[in-house]
Amino acid sequence: MDLVVVNGENASHGYGLSPDIAKNLLNAGVDVITLGNHAWDRRDMISHINQTPRIVRPINYPAGTPGQGSYIVELERDRRALVINVMGRIFMDPLDDPFRTVGELLARHRLGVTVHAIVLDVHAEATSEKMGMGAFFDGRVSLVVGTHTHVPTADHRILPGGTAYQTDAGMCGNYDSVIGMGKAASLHRLVRKIPGERPQPAEGEATVCGLMVETDDSTGLAVRVAPLRMGEHLAPNWPDF
């Protein structure tokens, strides 16, 4: 059973996700695209997301927000995988409680029984909140992986309950930058503290970052986990499974 999940909320030149780029990602073999706090930077996504259930926005947005916060992928050999996107609250928008919201969904989907794998993308700023999500849902999901802070962390591991975890998967982009954006415009804002030109993605060779997880077919819990890094500026790593 192979499942590919991509966080695409900055894929449209650093600001949100466009319908065309989403289509290209899905056509390339991505099963589910998750979003985050830039979900609505592109206004055309507001109407498009209801037509494309494989694009998943944070589940703890208020009731009535377009789209949905989870999606079940039908895979080979009658396997099913649940992908959930949730957004943290520390240093972020004041959304609904991410712990309660995800817990309510998991009360209806039992790992290894109703679904064979569960991926939880925690789009959050604070490492403490992401680690808290890992601890809280350990043993109930296959993977808790953080997104949003653009830098891959070195803490990939399997938690005591069998859930794979990494605080941040890292961005896919040029790391000779300021979180993927051109240095000059970014430094102007940081040093001068006044608005300048809108930062644009840094050009040059990109580094692809991600995480690979192998799960047990019977329980859905993690067996192995390893980071994936390919590109110019970070030490490369290719999982051997």
N, C-alpha and C positions, 0 to 999 in steps of 0.2 A: 504494500500500500504506500504510494507516494503522494505527498501533499505539499504544495508550494504556496506559502503565504508571504505577501509583500506589503510592507507599510508604504503607501504611496502618497502620503499627505503633502509632501514637498516636491512631488515629481514634476509639476508644471512650473519649471524655472524657479523652484524654491518657494512657490506660493500656491498651495493647494494642489488639486488634481483636476485635470481637464478630462472631459468625456473621451476625446481622441486618444490621449495617453493611456487612459484606463483601458480602452479597447485594445490598444497595442499590447499592453501587459497581459491581458486575458488571452489574447490570440497567441502570445508567446508561450503559454503554458501555465501561467499563474492561476491557481484555483480560487484564491480570495485575496482582495485588496483591503487592507485596513486603513483607517484615517486617523484623525486626531484634532488638535486645536485649530489647524488650518483647513478643516473640512469644507468650510464655506467661503474660502478666499475666492474661488471661482464660482460666480453666481449661476453658471450653467450647470454646475453639479447639483444644485438644489432640486431641480426637476429631474435630472438624469439619474440620481441615486435611487429613486423609486422604481425606475425601469430596469435597474441592474442590481439584483439582490446580492450578487457576489462582491459588491463594494459595501463595506461594513463601516459605519461610523460608531463612535463611542456609545455604548449601551446606556450610559447614565446621563445622556442629554434629556431635557424635559420631554414629557409626553407630548406628542404632536409634532416633534421634530421630524423632518423628512428622513426616509431610510430606516434601517434597522441596525441593531447593535450586535447581531450574531447571524451566522449562516451555517447550515449543515451541508457538507459536501458529500455527495454520493460517489464512492470510489469503487475500484475493482473488487471482485469477490464479495459483493454485498457489504462492503465496509462503509462506515459513515464517520465523518469527522466534524466536530463542532468547532468553529472559529469564533472567538469573542474579542471584541475591542472595547476597552474601557479607558476612561481618562482620569488621571489623578486630580486631587484638589489643592495640594500644597503648592503655592506659587503659580497656580493655574486658575482657570475659571471656576466659580463656585457651583459646580454641578452636583447632582444627586450622589449619595454615598456610594462609592464604587464597590466597597465590600458587600454591602447589602444587596445592591443591584445584581452583581454577578452571582452572589449566593442564591438569590431567588431563581435565577435561570438554572443554576446547577441542581437545584432541588427537583427540576423536571428532567434532567439529563444526567444519568449515572455512568461514569466512566467504566468501560468494559462490559456494560449491560445494554444501555440504549444507544450509546455511541462508542466507537472503538478508539478514538483519540480526541483530545480537547486541547486547543491552543488558545492561550489567553495573552493578548497583546496589551500591556499596560503602558499607556501613553502618558508619561508623567515626568515632572522635573526633579522631584526629590528622590534620591536613592533610598532613603528610609521608607518612603511610601511604597516603592516598587518591591523592596525586600519584604515589607510587611505583607504585600499581596502574595508573594511567594510562600511565606510562612503560613498565611491564613488558608491558602488553597492547596497546600502540599498534600499529595495523595488523592486529590479530587480532580486534577487535570494532568495532562501529559507534559505541558510546558507552560511556564510563565516567563515571558520575555519582555523586557522594557524597550521602549522606543522614545524618541523626542529629543534626547540630549546630544545626538549626532556623533558620539564618540564610543567605540566599543570598549566595554569593561572586561577585566581579566578574571571575572568570578564565575565563569560557567561551571556548573556542577549539578549533581543530582541530589536533591534535598532528602532528608531522612525518610519521608513518606513515599518517595519514588518519583517526584516531579522534577523534570529538568528545569534549570533556572539560569538566566543571565540578566544582570541589571540593565544593560543596554546593548542591543545588537550592533549599534554603530550605523553610520550613514553610508550610502553609496554615492560617492562624489569625489571631488578633488580635495585631498586633505592639506594641500598647500593653500590654505584659505582660512577664513573664520567661520567655522561650522558650515563649510560648503560655499560660502559667499565670498565675493571678491574682497581682498584685504583693504584696499584704499577706502571704499565707501563705508565698510564696517568700522574701520579705525576712526574715520571722521566722526561717526556717531558716538563711539566709545570715548574718544579723547575730547572732542569739542562739546559733546552733550547737546548738540543742536541738530535738527533734521538736515540732511543733505540729499544727495541723489539716492534713489532707491537701490539698495545692494542687489547685484545680479550674481548668478552662480559663477563661481570661479572656473575659468576655462583651463583645459589641460587634461592630463590623463587621470581617469577616475579610478578609485579603489572600491571594489565591491566588498561589502561586509554582510555577514549573516550568521546563521546558526543552524547546524544540522543535528537532528535528534533521531535516534532509533528507539522505537517503543516495543514493548512486549505485546504480541498479538492477542493474548488472552486477557490481560489486565489493562492495557492502554498506558501503563506507566513507563517511564523512561528506562532504557537499558544503557544507552551511551549518548553523550552529548559532546559536541566540539564546535568551536567557532570556525567560520570560513572567512578568509581574507585574501583577496586577489587584487594586486595593483602596485603602484609605484612607491607610496610613502609609508606604508605600514608593513611590519614584518608579515610575510605571507604565511598562511596556514590553510591546508586542505585536509579535511577529515579523511581518515583511512578506513571508513566504513560506508 
